[in-house]
Amino acid sequence: MASQVSHFEHKGVKVEKLGPPDRAAFAKELQDVMRAVLQLAIHYDLRQELTKSVDVHYRQIVREGWVGPLPEDSGQQ
C-alpha cells in the first residue's frame, strides 16, 4: 500500500522507474486491505461494531456531500 501511495504522490523515483501510477493496481491494493479488515472483524467477532461504525461514517460523508446516497438509502437522511 505504501508503495502505491508513494507512486501516486510522485515520491522518490517511482514515476521515473515505473511510469505513471496504475489506478487498477492501486484499487487492487485497497481491496486487499478492505478484505483483510473484514477478515479481522470476522475473526474477532466485531461484525456488528464494524457495521455500525461504517454506517455512521457513510451517513456523515453523504451529509457532507462527498458521495451520493446508495439507491436504497436515497429516501433516508
ZAMAR-720892 format. One record per residue (C-alpha): residue number from 1; residue in one letter; chain; x, y, z. Coordinates in steps of 0.5 Angstrom, whole numbers. Layout:
BEGIN
<kolvo><dokol>NUM</dokol><lumtor>A</lumtor><vovex>A</vovex><X>X</X><Y>Y</Y><Z>Z</Z></kolvo>
...
This chain:
BEGIN
<kolvo><dokol>1</dokol><lumtor>M</lumtor><vovex>A</vovex><X>0</X><Y>0</Y><Z>0</Z></kolvo>
<kolvo><dokol>2</dokol><lumtor>A</lumtor><vovex>A</vovex><X>6</X><Y>5</Y><Z>2</Z></kolvo>
<kolvo><dokol>3</dokol><lumtor>S</lumtor><vovex>A</vovex><X>9</X><Y>4</Y><Z>-5</Z></kolvo>
<kolvo><dokol>4</dokol><lumtor>Q</lumtor><vovex>A</vovex><X>3</X><Y>5</Y><Z>-9</Z></kolvo>
<kolvo><dokol>5</dokol><lumtor>V</lumtor><vovex>A</vovex><X>1</X><Y>12</Y><Z>-4</Z></kolvo>
<kolvo><dokol>6</dokol><lumtor>S</lumtor><vovex>A</vovex><X>9</X><Y>14</Y><Z>-6</Z></kolvo>
<kolvo><dokol>7</dokol><lumtor>H</lumtor><vovex>A</vovex><X>8</X><Y>13</Y><Z>-13</Z></kolvo>
<kolvo><dokol>8</dokol><lumtor>F</lumtor><vovex>A</vovex><X>1</X><Y>17</Y><Z>-13</Z></kolvo>
<kolvo><dokol>9</dokol><lumtor>E</lumtor><vovex>A</vovex><X>5</X><Y>22</Y><Z>-9</Z></kolvo>
<kolvo><dokol>10</dokol><lumtor>H</lumtor><vovex>A</vovex><X>11</X><Y>22</Y><Z>-14</Z></kolvo>
<kolvo><dokol>11</dokol><lumtor>K</lumtor><vovex>A</vovex><X>15</X><Y>21</Y><Z>-8</Z></kolvo>
<kolvo><dokol>12</dokol><lumtor>G</lumtor><vovex>A</vovex><X>22</X><Y>19</Y><Z>-10</Z></kolvo>
<kolvo><dokol>13</dokol><lumtor>V</lumtor><vovex>A</vovex><X>24</X><Y>16</Y><Z>-17</Z></kolvo>
<kolvo><dokol>14</dokol><lumtor>K</lumtor><vovex>A</vovex><X>18</X><Y>11</Y><Z>-17</Z></kolvo>
<kolvo><dokol>15</dokol><lumtor>V</lumtor><vovex>A</vovex><X>15</X><Y>15</Y><Z>-23</Z></kolvo>
<kolvo><dokol>16</dokol><lumtor>E</lumtor><vovex>A</vovex><X>21</X><Y>15</Y><Z>-27</Z></kolvo>
<kolvo><dokol>17</dokol><lumtor>K</lumtor><vovex>A</vovex><X>22</X><Y>8</Y><Z>-26</Z></kolvo>
<kolvo><dokol>18</dokol><lumtor>L</lumtor><vovex>A</vovex><X>15</X><Y>5</Y><Z>-27</Z></kolvo>
<kolvo><dokol>19</dokol><lumtor>G</lumtor><vovex>A</vovex><X>12</X><Y>11</Y><Z>-31</Z></kolvo>
<kolvo><dokol>20</dokol><lumtor>P</lumtor><vovex>A</vovex><X>5</X><Y>14</Y><Z>-29</Z></kolvo>
<kolvo><dokol>21</dokol><lumtor>P</lumtor><vovex>A</vovex><X>1</X><Y>11</Y><Z>-23</Z></kolvo>
<kolvo><dokol>22</dokol><lumtor>D</lumtor><vovex>A</vovex><X>-3</X><Y>5</Y><Z>-24</Z></kolvo>
<kolvo><dokol>23</dokol><lumtor>R</lumtor><vovex>A</vovex><X>-10</X><Y>6</Y><Z>-22</Z></kolvo>
<kolvo><dokol>24</dokol><lumtor>A</lumtor><vovex>A</vovex><X>-12</X><Y>-1</Y><Z>-22</Z></kolvo>
<kolvo><dokol>25</dokol><lumtor>A</lumtor><vovex>A</vovex><X>-6</X><Y>-4</Y><Z>-18</Z></kolvo>
<kolvo><dokol>26</dokol><lumtor>F</lumtor><vovex>A</vovex><X>-8</X><Y>2</Y><Z>-13</Z></kolvo>
<kolvo><dokol>27</dokol><lumtor>A</lumtor><vovex>A</vovex><X>-15</X><Y>0</Y><Z>-13</Z></kolvo>
<kolvo><dokol>28</dokol><lumtor>K</lumtor><vovex>A</vovex><X>-13</X><Y>-8</Y><Z>-12</Z></kolvo>
<kolvo><dokol>29</dokol><lumtor>E</lumtor><vovex>A</vovex><X>-8</X><Y>-6</Y><Z>-6</Z></kolvo>
<kolvo><dokol>30</dokol><lumtor>L</lumtor><vovex>A</vovex><X>-14</X><Y>-2</Y><Z>-3</Z></kolvo>
<kolvo><dokol>31</dokol><lumtor>Q</lumtor><vovex>A</vovex><X>-19</X><Y>-8</Y><Z>-4</Z></kolvo>
<kolvo><dokol>32</dokol><lumtor>D</lumtor><vovex>A</vovex><X>-14</X><Y>-13</Y><Z>-1</Z></kolvo>
<kolvo><dokol>33</dokol><lumtor>V</lumtor><vovex>A</vovex><X>-13</X><Y>-8</Y><Z>5</Z></kolvo>
<kolvo><dokol>34</dokol><lumtor>M</lumtor><vovex>A</vovex><X>-21</X><Y>-8</Y><Z>6</Z></kolvo>
<kolvo><dokol>35</dokol><lumtor>R</lumtor><vovex>A</vovex><X>-21</X><Y>-16</Y><Z>5</Z></kolvo>
<kolvo><dokol>36</dokol><lumtor>A</lumtor><vovex>A</vovex><X>-16</X><Y>-16</Y><Z>11</Z></kolvo>
<kolvo><dokol>37</dokol><lumtor>V</lumtor><vovex>A</vovex><X>-20</X><Y>-11</Y><Z>15</Z></kolvo>
<kolvo><dokol>38</dokol><lumtor>L</lumtor><vovex>A</vovex><X>-26</X><Y>-16</Y><Z>14</Z></kolvo>
<kolvo><dokol>39</dokol><lumtor>Q</lumtor><vovex>A</vovex><X>-23</X><Y>-22</Y><Z>16</Z></kolvo>
<kolvo><dokol>40</dokol><lumtor>L</lumtor><vovex>A</vovex><X>-20</X><Y>-19</Y><Z>22</Z></kolvo>
<kolvo><dokol>41</dokol><lumtor>A</lumtor><vovex>A</vovex><X>-27</X><Y>-17</Y><Z>24</Z></kolvo>
<kolvo><dokol>42</dokol><lumtor>I</lumtor><vovex>A</vovex><X>-30</X><Y>-24</Y><Z>23</Z></kolvo>
<kolvo><dokol>43</dokol><lumtor>H</lumtor><vovex>A</vovex><X>-24</X><Y>-27</Y><Z>27</Z></kolvo>
<kolvo><dokol>44</dokol><lumtor>Y</lumtor><vovex>A</vovex><X>-25</X><Y>-22</Y><Z>33</Z></kolvo>
<kolvo><dokol>45</dokol><lumtor>D</lumtor><vovex>A</vovex><X>-33</X><Y>-22</Y><Z>32</Z></kolvo>
<kolvo><dokol>46</dokol><lumtor>L</lumtor><vovex>A</vovex><X>-33</X><Y>-15</Y><Z>31</Z></kolvo>
<kolvo><dokol>47</dokol><lumtor>R</lumtor><vovex>A</vovex><X>-38</X><Y>-15</Y><Z>25</Z></kolvo>
<kolvo><dokol>48</dokol><lumtor>Q</lumtor><vovex>A</vovex><X>-44</X><Y>-11</Y><Z>29</Z></kolvo>
<kolvo><dokol>49</dokol><lumtor>E</lumtor><vovex>A</vovex><X>-39</X><Y>-6</Y><Z>31</Z></kolvo>
<kolvo><dokol>50</dokol><lumtor>L</lumtor><vovex>A</vovex><X>-36</X><Y>-5</Y><Z>25</Z></kolvo>
<kolvo><dokol>51</dokol><lumtor>T</lumtor><vovex>A</vovex><X>-42</X><Y>-5</Y><Z>21</Z></kolvo>
<kolvo><dokol>52</dokol><lumtor>K</lumtor><vovex>A</vovex><X>-45</X><Y>1</Y><Z>26</Z></kolvo>
<kolvo><dokol>53</dokol><lumtor>S</lumtor><vovex>A</vovex><X>-38</X><Y>5</Y><Z>25</Z></kolvo>
<kolvo><dokol>54</dokol><lumtor>V</lumtor><vovex>A</vovex><X>-38</X><Y>4</Y><Z>17</Z></kolvo>
<kolvo><dokol>55</dokol><lumtor>D</lumtor><vovex>A</vovex><X>-46</X><Y>6</Y><Z>17</Z></kolvo>
<kolvo><dokol>56</dokol><lumtor>V</lumtor><vovex>A</vovex><X>-44</X><Y>12</Y><Z>22</Z></kolvo>
<kolvo><dokol>57</dokol><lumtor>H</lumtor><vovex>A</vovex><X>-39</X><Y>15</Y><Z>18</Z></kolvo>
<kolvo><dokol>58</dokol><lumtor>Y</lumtor><vovex>A</vovex><X>-42</X><Y>13</Y><Z>11</Z></kolvo>
<kolvo><dokol>59</dokol><lumtor>R</lumtor><vovex>A</vovex><X>-48</X><Y>18</Y><Z>13</Z></kolvo>
<kolvo><dokol>60</dokol><lumtor>Q</lumtor><vovex>A</vovex><X>-43</X><Y>23</Y><Z>15</Z></kolvo>
<kolvo><dokol>61</dokol><lumtor>I</lumtor><vovex>A</vovex><X>-40</X><Y>23</Y><Z>8</Z></kolvo>
<kolvo><dokol>62</dokol><lumtor>V</lumtor><vovex>A</vovex><X>-46</X><Y>23</Y><Z>5</Z></kolvo>
<kolvo><dokol>63</dokol><lumtor>R</lumtor><vovex>A</vovex><X>-49</X><Y>29</Y><Z>9</Z></kolvo>
<kolvo><dokol>64</dokol><lumtor>E</lumtor><vovex>A</vovex><X>-42</X><Y>33</Y><Z>8</Z></kolvo>
<kolvo><dokol>65</dokol><lumtor>G</lumtor><vovex>A</vovex><X>-43</X><Y>32</Y><Z>0</Z></kolvo>
<kolvo><dokol>66</dokol><lumtor>W</lumtor><vovex>A</vovex><X>-37</X><Y>27</Y><Z>-1</Z></kolvo>
<kolvo><dokol>67</dokol><lumtor>V</lumtor><vovex>A</vovex><X>-41</X><Y>22</Y><Z>-4</Z></kolvo>
<kolvo><dokol>68</dokol><lumtor>G</lumtor><vovex>A</vovex><X>-49</X><Y>21</Y><Z>-6</Z></kolvo>
<kolvo><dokol>69</dokol><lumtor>P</lumtor><vovex>A</vovex><X>-53</X><Y>16</Y><Z>-2</Z></kolvo>
<kolvo><dokol>70</dokol><lumtor>L</lumtor><vovex>A</vovex><X>-54</X><Y>9</Y><Z>-5</Z></kolvo>
<kolvo><dokol>71</dokol><lumtor>P</lumtor><vovex>A</vovex><X>-60</X><Y>8</Y><Z>-8</Z></kolvo>
<kolvo><dokol>72</dokol><lumtor>E</lumtor><vovex>A</vovex><X>-63</X><Y>4</Y><Z>-2</Z></kolvo>
<kolvo><dokol>73</dokol><lumtor>D</lumtor><vovex>A</vovex><X>-61</X><Y>10</Y><Z>2</Z></kolvo>
<kolvo><dokol>74</dokol><lumtor>S</lumtor><vovex>A</vovex><X>-64</X><Y>16</Y><Z>-2</Z></kolvo>
<kolvo><dokol>75</dokol><lumtor>G</lumtor><vovex>A</vovex><X>-70</X><Y>16</Y><Z>2</Z></kolvo>
<kolvo><dokol>76</dokol><lumtor>Q</lumtor><vovex>A</vovex><X>-67</X><Y>16</Y><Z>9</Z></kolvo>
<kolvo><dokol>77</dokol><lumtor>Q</lumtor><vovex>A</vovex><X>-63</X><Y>22</Y><Z>11</Z></kolvo>
